[in-house]
Amino acid sequence: MWCIVKINNEYRKRMHRCLKLYDEEYQIICFDEKHKQLIDDLKPKIPMKMGYYEKYD
């Protein structure tokens, strides 16, 4: 998860440019989403430590 620390003019400019894409007649936004079933973990899990949760992909 990420967090926006400070909203400045540069952030606003980039956000408006990104949102403007949704207003275009032909949307040019494309996501490469493939439905795949996760069978097994590829990376080993990081075990739980005192005060921390177990981490995995």
mmCIF file of the N, C-alpha and C atoms, coordinates in Angstrom:
data_MODEL
# 
_entry.id   MODEL 
# 
loop_
_atom_site.group_PDB 
_atom_site.id 
_atom_site.type_symbol 
_atom_site.label_atom_id 
_atom_site.label_alt_id 
_atom_site.label_comp_id 
_atom_site.label_asym_id 
_atom_site.label_entity_id 
_atom_site.label_seq_id 
_atom_site.pdbx_PDB_ins_code 
_atom_site.Cartn_x 
_atom_site.Cartn_y 
_atom_site.Cartn_z 
_atom_site.occupancy 
_atom_site.B_iso_or_equiv 
_atom_site.pdbx_formal_charge 
_atom_site.auth_seq_id 
_atom_site.auth_comp_id 
_atom_site.auth_asym_id 
_atom_site.auth_atom_id 
_atom_site.pdbx_PDB_model_num 
ATOM 1   N N  . MET A 1 1  ? 0.841   -1.170  0.000   1.00 0.00 ? 1  MET A N  1 
ATOM 2   C CA . MET A 1 1  ? 0.000   0.000   0.000   1.00 0.00 ? 1  MET A CA 1 
ATOM 3   C C  . MET A 1 1  ? 0.882   1.227   0.000   1.00 0.00 ? 1  MET A C  1 
ATOM 4   N N  . TRP A 1 2  ? 0.448   2.272   -0.677  1.00 0.00 ? 2  TRP A N  1 
ATOM 5   C CA . TRP A 1 2  ? 1.233   3.494   -0.712  1.00 0.00 ? 2  TRP A CA 1 
ATOM 6   C C  . TRP A 1 2  ? 0.405   4.641   -0.171  1.00 0.00 ? 2  TRP A C  1 
ATOM 7   N N  . CYS A 1 3  ? 1.082   5.707   0.152   1.00 0.00 ? 3  CYS A N  1 
ATOM 8   C CA . CYS A 1 3  ? 0.419   6.854   0.759   1.00 0.00 ? 3  CYS A CA 1 
ATOM 9   C C  . CYS A 1 3  ? 0.917   8.126   0.083   1.00 0.00 ? 3  CYS A C  1 
ATOM 10  N N  . ILE A 1 4  ? 0.020   9.042   -0.213  1.00 0.00 ? 4  ILE A N  1 
ATOM 11  C CA . ILE A 1 4  ? 0.401   10.337  -0.765  1.00 0.00 ? 4  ILE A CA 1 
ATOM 12  C C  . ILE A 1 4  ? 0.777   11.222  0.406   1.00 0.00 ? 4  ILE A C  1 
ATOM 13  N N  . VAL A 1 5  ? 2.047   11.605  0.466   1.00 0.00 ? 5  VAL A N  1 
ATOM 14  C CA . VAL A 1 5  ? 2.525   12.399  1.593   1.00 0.00 ? 5  VAL A CA 1 
ATOM 15  C C  . VAL A 1 5  ? 2.078   13.843  1.464   1.00 0.00 ? 5  VAL A C  1 
ATOM 16  N N  . LYS A 1 6  ? 2.272   14.424  0.271   1.00 0.00 ? 6  LYS A N  1 
ATOM 17  C CA . LYS A 1 6  ? 1.960   15.830  0.083   1.00 0.00 ? 6  LYS A CA 1 
ATOM 18  C C  . LYS A 1 6  ? 1.366   16.020  -1.308  1.00 0.00 ? 6  LYS A C  1 
ATOM 19  N N  . ILE A 1 7  ? 0.253   16.723  -1.375  1.00 0.00 ? 7  ILE A N  1 
ATOM 20  C CA . ILE A 1 7  ? -0.366  17.017  -2.673  1.00 0.00 ? 7  ILE A CA 1 
ATOM 21  C C  . ILE A 1 7  ? 0.105   18.408  -3.088  1.00 0.00 ? 7  ILE A C  1 
ATOM 22  N N  . ASN A 1 8  ? 0.972   18.425  -4.099  1.00 0.00 ? 8  ASN A N  1 
ATOM 23  C CA . ASN A 1 8  ? 1.501   19.693  -4.581  1.00 0.00 ? 8  ASN A CA 1 
ATOM 24  C C  . ASN A 1 8  ? 1.030   19.931  -6.013  1.00 0.00 ? 8  ASN A C  1 
ATOM 25  N N  . ASN A 1 9  ? 1.507   21.003  -6.629  1.00 0.00 ? 9  ASN A N  1 
ATOM 26  C CA . ASN A 1 9  ? 1.072   21.342  -7.988  1.00 0.00 ? 9  ASN A CA 1 
ATOM 27  C C  . ASN A 1 9  ? 1.479   20.279  -8.999  1.00 0.00 ? 9  ASN A C  1 
ATOM 28  N N  . GLU A 1 10 ? 2.653   19.690  -8.841  1.00 0.00 ? 10 GLU A N  1 
ATOM 29  C CA . GLU A 1 10 ? 3.112   18.642  -9.761  1.00 0.00 ? 10 GLU A CA 1 
ATOM 30  C C  . GLU A 1 10 ? 2.194   17.431  -9.687  1.00 0.00 ? 10 GLU A C  1 
ATOM 31  N N  . TYR A 1 11 ? 1.797   17.041  -8.485  1.00 0.00 ? 11 TYR A N  1 
ATOM 32  C CA . TYR A 1 11 ? 0.867   15.919  -8.311  1.00 0.00 ? 11 TYR A CA 1 
ATOM 33  C C  . TYR A 1 11 ? -0.466  16.215  -8.993  1.00 0.00 ? 11 TYR A C  1 
ATOM 34  N N  . ARG A 1 12 ? -1.012  17.420  -8.741  1.00 0.00 ? 12 ARG A N  1 
ATOM 35  C CA . ARG A 1 12 ? -2.293  17.798  -9.343  1.00 0.00 ? 12 ARG A CA 1 
ATOM 36  C C  . ARG A 1 12 ? -2.219  17.781  -10.861 1.00 0.00 ? 12 ARG A C  1 
ATOM 37  N N  . LYS A 1 13 ? -1.124  18.302  -11.420 1.00 0.00 ? 13 LYS A N  1 
ATOM 38  C CA . LYS A 1 13 ? -0.969  18.348  -12.863 1.00 0.00 ? 13 LYS A CA 1 
ATOM 39  C C  . LYS A 1 13 ? -0.969  16.943  -13.453 1.00 0.00 ? 13 LYS A C  1 
ATOM 40  N N  . ARG A 1 14 ? -0.240  16.035  -12.841 1.00 0.00 ? 14 ARG A N  1 
ATOM 41  C CA . ARG A 1 14 ? -0.177  14.658  -13.339 1.00 0.00 ? 14 ARG A CA 1 
ATOM 42  C C  . ARG A 1 14 ? -1.503  13.934  -13.165 1.00 0.00 ? 14 ARG A C  1 
ATOM 43  N N  . MET A 1 15 ? -2.190  14.169  -12.061 1.00 0.00 ? 15 MET A N  1 
ATOM 44  C CA . MET A 1 15 ? -3.475  13.524  -11.814 1.00 0.00 ? 15 MET A CA 1 
ATOM 45  C C  . MET A 1 15 ? -4.518  14.000  -12.827 1.00 0.00 ? 15 MET A C  1 
ATOM 46  N N  . HIS A 1 16 ? -4.558  15.304  -13.106 1.00 0.00 ? 16 HIS A N  1 
ATOM 47  C CA . HIS A 1 16 ? -5.513  15.823  -14.091 1.00 0.00 ? 16 HIS A CA 1 
ATOM 48  C C  . HIS A 1 16 ? -5.218  15.271  -15.480 1.00 0.00 ? 16 HIS A C  1 
ATOM 49  N N  . ARG A 1 17 ? -3.945  15.136  -15.811 1.00 0.00 ? 17 ARG A N  1 
ATOM 50  C CA . ARG A 1 17 ? -3.582  14.582  -17.118 1.00 0.00 ? 17 ARG A CA 1 
ATOM 51  C C  . ARG A 1 17 ? -4.039  13.126  -17.223 1.00 0.00 ? 17 ARG A C  1 
ATOM 52  N N  . CYS A 1 18 ? -3.898  12.385  -16.147 1.00 0.00 ? 18 CYS A N  1 
ATOM 53  C CA . CYS A 1 18 ? -4.325  10.983  -16.138 1.00 0.00 ? 18 CYS A CA 1 
ATOM 54  C C  . CYS A 1 18 ? -5.851  10.882  -16.218 1.00 0.00 ? 18 CYS A C  1 
ATOM 55  N N  . LEU A 1 19 ? -6.565  11.686  -15.449 1.00 0.00 ? 19 LEU A N  1 
ATOM 56  C CA . LEU A 1 19 ? -8.025  11.636  -15.444 1.00 0.00 ? 19 LEU A CA 1 
ATOM 57  C C  . LEU A 1 19 ? -8.615  12.132  -16.760 1.00 0.00 ? 19 LEU A C  1 
ATOM 58  N N  . LYS A 1 20 ? -7.904  13.005  -17.455 1.00 0.00 ? 20 LYS A N  1 
ATOM 59  C CA . LYS A 1 20 ? -8.379  13.516  -18.739 1.00 0.00 ? 20 LYS A CA 1 
ATOM 60  C C  . LYS A 1 20 ? -8.481  12.399  -19.781 1.00 0.00 ? 20 LYS A C  1 
ATOM 61  N N  . LEU A 1 21 ? -7.702  11.353  -19.609 1.00 0.00 ? 21 LEU A N  1 
ATOM 62  C CA . LEU A 1 21 ? -7.764  10.220  -20.537 1.00 0.00 ? 21 LEU A CA 1 
ATOM 63  C C  . LEU A 1 21 ? -9.140  9.560   -20.539 1.00 0.00 ? 21 LEU A C  1 
ATOM 64  N N  . TYR A 1 22 ? -9.815  9.570   -19.405 1.00 0.00 ? 22 TYR A N  1 
ATOM 65  C CA . TYR A 1 22 ? -11.137 8.957   -19.319 1.00 0.00 ? 22 TYR A CA 1 
ATOM 66  C C  . TYR A 1 22 ? -12.192 9.745   -20.095 1.00 0.00 ? 22 TYR A C  1 
ATOM 67  N N  . ASP A 1 23 ? -11.952 11.035  -20.340 1.00 0.00 ? 23 ASP A N  1 
ATOM 68  C CA . ASP A 1 23 ? -12.898 11.868  -21.066 1.00 0.00 ? 23 ASP A CA 1 
ATOM 69  C C  . ASP A 1 23 ? -12.789 11.719  -22.575 1.00 0.00 ? 23 ASP A C  1 
ATOM 70  N N  . GLU A 1 24 ? -11.723 11.135  -23.066 1.00 0.00 ? 24 GLU A N  1 
ATOM 71  C CA . GLU A 1 24 ? -11.538 11.015  -24.506 1.00 0.00 ? 24 GLU A CA 1 
ATOM 72  C C  . GLU A 1 24 ? -12.563 10.052  -25.099 1.00 0.00 ? 24 GLU A C  1 
ATOM 73  N N  . GLU A 1 25 ? -12.889 10.301  -26.350 1.00 0.00 ? 25 GLU A N  1 
ATOM 74  C CA . GLU A 1 25 ? -13.896 9.482   -27.025 1.00 0.00 ? 25 GLU A CA 1 
ATOM 75  C C  . GLU A 1 25 ? -13.470 8.024   -27.098 1.00 0.00 ? 25 GLU A C  1 
ATOM 76  N N  . TYR A 1 26 ? -12.245 7.797   -27.478 1.00 0.00 ? 26 TYR A N  1 
ATOM 77  C CA . TYR A 1 26 ? -11.694 6.444   -27.512 1.00 0.00 ? 26 TYR A CA 1 
ATOM 78  C C  . TYR A 1 26 ? -10.707 6.330   -26.371 1.00 0.00 ? 26 TYR A C  1 
ATOM 79  N N  . GLN A 1 27 ? -11.056 5.526   -25.405 1.00 0.00 ? 27 GLN A N  1 
ATOM 80  C CA . GLN A 1 27 ? -10.167 5.405   -24.256 1.00 0.00 ? 27 GLN A CA 1 
ATOM 81  C C  . GLN A 1 27 ? -8.902  4.681   -24.665 1.00 0.00 ? 27 GLN A C  1 
ATOM 82  N N  . ILE A 1 28 ? -7.784  5.237   -24.261 1.00 0.00 ? 28 ILE A N  1 
ATOM 83  C CA . ILE A 1 28 ? -6.499  4.645   -24.613 1.00 0.00 ? 28 ILE A CA 1 
ATOM 84  C C  . ILE A 1 28 ? -5.850  3.974   -23.412 1.00 0.00 ? 28 ILE A C  1 
ATOM 85  N N  . ILE A 1 29 ? -6.637  3.790   -22.373 1.00 0.00 ? 29 ILE A N  1 
ATOM 86  C CA . ILE A 1 29 ? -6.114  3.137   -21.185 1.00 0.00 ? 29 ILE A CA 1 
ATOM 87  C C  . ILE A 1 29 ? -6.264  1.634   -21.361 1.00 0.00 ? 29 ILE A C  1 
ATOM 88  N N  . CYS A 1 30 ? -5.200  0.927   -21.144 1.00 0.00 ? 30 CYS A N  1 
ATOM 89  C CA . CYS A 1 30 ? -5.217  -0.513  -21.349 1.00 0.00 ? 30 CYS A CA 1 
ATOM 90  C C  . CYS A 1 30 ? -4.484  -1.192  -20.189 1.00 0.00 ? 30 CYS A C  1 
ATOM 91  N N  . PHE A 1 31 ? -5.085  -2.207  -19.658 1.00 0.00 ? 31 PHE A N  1 
ATOM 92  C CA . PHE A 1 31 ? -4.454  -2.986  -18.607 1.00 0.00 ? 31 PHE A CA 1 
ATOM 93  C C  . PHE A 1 31 ? -4.315  -4.414  -19.105 1.00 0.00 ? 31 PHE A C  1 
ATOM 94  N N  . ASP A 1 32 ? -3.182  -4.985  -18.871 1.00 0.00 ? 32 ASP A N  1 
ATOM 95  C CA . ASP A 1 32 ? -2.957  -6.362  -19.275 1.00 0.00 ? 32 ASP A CA 1 
ATOM 96  C C  . ASP A 1 32 ? -3.381  -7.258  -18.117 1.00 0.00 ? 32 ASP A C  1 
ATOM 97  N N  . GLU A 1 33 ? -4.643  -7.574  -18.072 1.00 0.00 ? 33 GLU A N  1 
ATOM 98  C CA . GLU A 1 33 ? -5.163  -8.398  -16.998 1.00 0.00 ? 33 GLU A CA 1 
ATOM 99  C C  . GLU A 1 33 ? -5.482  -9.783  -17.542 1.00 0.00 ? 33 GLU A C  1 
ATOM 100 N N  . LYS A 1 34 ? -4.905  -10.763 -16.944 1.00 0.00 ? 34 LYS A N  1 
ATOM 101 C CA . LYS A 1 34 ? -5.158  -12.142 -17.342 1.00 0.00 ? 34 LYS A CA 1 
ATOM 102 C C  . LYS A 1 34 ? -5.658  -12.905 -16.131 1.00 0.00 ? 34 LYS A C  1 
ATOM 103 N N  . HIS A 1 35 ? -6.664  -13.680 -16.346 1.00 0.00 ? 35 HIS A N  1 
ATOM 104 C CA . HIS A 1 35 ? -7.205  -14.484 -15.264 1.00 0.00 ? 35 HIS A CA 1 
ATOM 105 C C  . HIS A 1 35 ? -6.388  -15.767 -15.168 1.00 0.00 ? 35 HIS A C  1 
ATOM 106 N N  . LYS A 1 36 ? -5.623  -15.858 -14.114 1.00 0.00 ? 36 LYS A N  1 
ATOM 107 C CA . LYS A 1 36 ? -4.811  -17.048 -13.897 1.00 0.00 ? 36 LYS A CA 1 
ATOM 108 C C  . LYS A 1 36 ? -5.015  -17.520 -12.468 1.00 0.00 ? 36 LYS A C  1 
ATOM 109 N N  . GLN A 1 37 ? -5.052  -18.812 -12.334 1.00 0.00 ? 37 GLN A N  1 
ATOM 110 C CA . GLN A 1 37 ? -5.216  -19.391 -11.017 1.00 0.00 ? 37 GLN A CA 1 
ATOM 111 C C  . GLN A 1 37 ? -3.846  -19.558 -10.368 1.00 0.00 ? 37 GLN A C  1 
ATOM 112 N N  . LEU A 1 38 ? -3.729  -19.111 -9.126  1.00 0.00 ? 38 LEU A N  1 
ATOM 113 C CA . LEU A 1 38 ? -2.489  -19.275 -8.386  1.00 0.00 ? 38 LEU A CA 1 
ATOM 114 C C  . LEU A 1 38 ? -2.447  -20.695 -7.836  1.00 0.00 ? 38 LEU A C  1 
ATOM 115 N N  . ILE A 1 39 ? -1.503  -21.475 -8.319  1.00 0.00 ? 39 ILE A N  1 
ATOM 116 C CA . ILE A 1 39 ? -1.381  -22.865 -7.905  1.00 0.00 ? 39 ILE A CA 1 
ATOM 117 C C  . ILE A 1 39 ? -0.429  -23.004 -6.720  1.00 0.00 ? 39 ILE A C  1 
ATOM 118 N N  . ASP A 1 40 ? 0.675   -22.284 -6.765  1.00 0.00 ? 40 ASP A N  1 
ATOM 119 C CA . ASP A 1 40 ? 1.700   -22.424 -5.732  1.00 0.00 ? 40 ASP A CA 1 
ATOM 120 C C  . ASP A 1 40 ? 2.437   -21.098 -5.583  1.00 0.00 ? 40 ASP A C  1 
ATOM 121 N N  . ASP A 1 41 ? 3.069   -20.881 -4.458  1.00 0.00 ? 41 ASP A N  1 
ATOM 122 C CA . ASP A 1 41 ? 3.878   -19.690 -4.251  1.00 0.00 ? 41 ASP A CA 1 
ATOM 123 C C  . ASP A 1 41 ? 5.208   -19.849 -4.976  1.00 0.00 ? 41 ASP A C  1 
ATOM 124 N N  . LEU A 1 42 ? 5.619   -18.803 -5.682  1.00 0.00 ? 42 LEU A N  1 
ATOM 125 C CA . LEU A 1 42 ? 6.897   -18.846 -6.380  1.00 0.00 ? 42 LEU A CA 1 
ATOM 126 C C  . LEU A 1 42 ? 8.041   -18.408 -5.482  1.00 0.00 ? 42 LEU A C  1 
ATOM 127 N N  . LYS A 1 43 ? 7.750   -17.477 -4.593  1.00 0.00 ? 43 LYS A N  1 
ATOM 128 C CA . LYS A 1 43 ? 8.773   -16.986 -3.674  1.00 0.00 ? 43 LYS A CA 1 
ATOM 129 C C  . LYS A 1 43 ? 8.509   -17.579 -2.294  1.00 0.00 ? 43 LYS A C  1 
ATOM 130 N N  . PRO A 1 44 ? 9.561   -17.866 -1.572  1.00 0.00 ? 44 PRO A N  1 
ATOM 131 C CA . PRO A 1 44 ? 9.333   -18.398 -0.218  1.00 0.00 ? 44 PRO A CA 1 
ATOM 132 C C  . PRO A 1 44 ? 8.732   -17.327 0.695   1.00 0.00 ? 44 PRO A C  1 
ATOM 133 N N  . LYS A 1 45 ? 7.891   -17.757 1.597   1.00 0.00 ? 45 LYS A N  1 
ATOM 134 C CA . LYS A 1 45 ? 7.289   -16.831 2.549   1.00 0.00 ? 45 LYS A CA 1 
ATOM 135 C C  . LYS A 1 45 ? 8.339   -16.357 3.538   1.00 0.00 ? 45 LYS A C  1 
ATOM 136 N N  . ILE A 1 46 ? 8.178   -15.130 4.005   1.00 0.00 ? 46 ILE A N  1 
ATOM 137 C CA . ILE A 1 46 ? 9.043   -14.608 5.065   1.00 0.00 ? 46 ILE A CA 1 
ATOM 138 C C  . ILE A 1 46 ? 8.319   -14.906 6.372   1.00 0.00 ? 46 ILE A C  1 
ATOM 139 N N  . PRO A 1 47 ? 8.935   -15.721 7.238   1.00 0.00 ? 47 PRO A N  1 
ATOM 140 C CA . PRO A 1 47 ? 8.220   -16.141 8.445   1.00 0.00 ? 47 PRO A CA 1 
ATOM 141 C C  . PRO A 1 47 ? 7.886   -14.973 9.374   1.00 0.00 ? 47 PRO A C  1 
ATOM 142 N N  . MET A 1 48 ? 6.875   -15.212 10.207  1.00 0.00 ? 48 MET A N  1 
ATOM 143 C CA . MET A 1 48 ? 6.444   -14.222 11.167  1.00 0.00 ? 48 MET A CA 1 
ATOM 144 C C  . MET A 1 48 ? 7.509   -14.046 12.242  1.00 0.00 ? 48 MET A C  1 
ATOM 145 N N  . LYS A 1 49 ? 7.725   -12.793 12.635  1.00 0.00 ? 49 LYS A N  1 
ATOM 146 C CA . LYS A 1 49 ? 8.637   -12.480 13.739  1.00 0.00 ? 49 LYS A CA 1 
ATOM 147 C C  . LYS A 1 49 ? 7.837   -11.733 14.797  1.00 0.00 ? 49 LYS A C  1 
ATOM 148 N N  . MET A 1 50 ? 8.400   -11.618 15.957  1.00 0.00 ? 50 MET A N  1 
ATOM 149 C CA . MET A 1 50 ? 7.727   -10.931 17.053  1.00 0.00 ? 50 MET A CA 1 
ATOM 150 C C  . MET A 1 50 ? 7.408   -9.495  16.631  1.00 0.00 ? 50 MET A C  1 
ATOM 151 N N  . GLY A 1 51 ? 6.124   -9.141  16.619  1.00 0.00 ? 51 GLY A N  1 
ATOM 152 C CA . GLY A 1 51 ? 5.703   -7.793  16.257  1.00 0.00 ? 51 GLY A CA 1 
ATOM 153 C C  . GLY A 1 51 ? 5.474   -7.580  14.773  1.00 0.00 ? 51 GLY A C  1 
ATOM 154 N N  . TYR A 1 52 ? 5.707   -8.609  13.937  1.00 0.00 ? 52 TYR A N  1 
ATOM 155 C CA . TYR A 1 52 ? 5.533   -8.488  12.489  1.00 0.00 ? 52 TYR A CA 1 
ATOM 156 C C  . TYR A 1 52 ? 4.676   -9.636  11.972  1.00 0.00 ? 52 TYR A C  1 
ATOM 157 N N  . TYR A 1 53 ? 3.930   -9.368  10.905  1.00 0.00 ? 53 TYR A N  1 
ATOM 158 C CA . TYR A 1 53 ? 3.118   -10.392 10.276  1.00 0.00 ? 53 TYR A CA 1 
ATOM 159 C C  . TYR A 1 53 ? 3.954   -11.224 9.299   1.00 0.00 ? 53 TYR A C  1 
ATOM 160 N N  . GLU A 1 54 ? 3.460   -12.408 8.976   1.00 0.00 ? 54 GLU A N  1 
ATOM 161 C CA . GLU A 1 54 ? 4.071   -13.211 7.941   1.00 0.00 ? 54 GLU A CA 1 
ATOM 162 C C  . GLU A 1 54 ? 3.886   -12.482 6.610   1.00 0.00 ? 54 GLU A C  1 
ATOM 163 N N  . LYS A 1 55 ? 4.914   -12.502 5.757   1.00 0.00 ? 55 LYS A N  1 
ATOM 164 C CA . LYS A 1 55 ? 4.845   -11.787 4.479   1.00 0.00 ? 55 LYS A CA 1 
ATOM 165 C C  . LYS A 1 55 ? 4.938   -12.798 3.334   1.00 0.00 ? 55 LYS A C  1 
ATOM 166 N N  . TYR A 1 56 ? 4.092   -12.594 2.311   1.00 0.00 ? 56 TYR A N  1 
ATOM 167 C CA . TYR A 1 56 ? 4.099   -13.485 1.157   1.00 0.00 ? 56 TYR A CA 1 
ATOM 168 C C  . TYR A 1 56 ? 3.518   -12.757 -0.041  1.00 0.00 ? 56 TYR A C  1 
ATOM 169 N N  . ASP A 1 57 ? 3.849   -13.262 -1.228  1.00 0.00 ? 57 ASP A N  1 
ATOM 170 C CA . ASP A 1 57 ? 3.322   -12.713 -2.489  1.00 0.00 ? 57 ASP A CA 1 
ATOM 171 C C  . ASP A 1 57 ? 2.126   -13.515 -2.917  1.00 0.00 ? 57 ASP A C  1 
# 
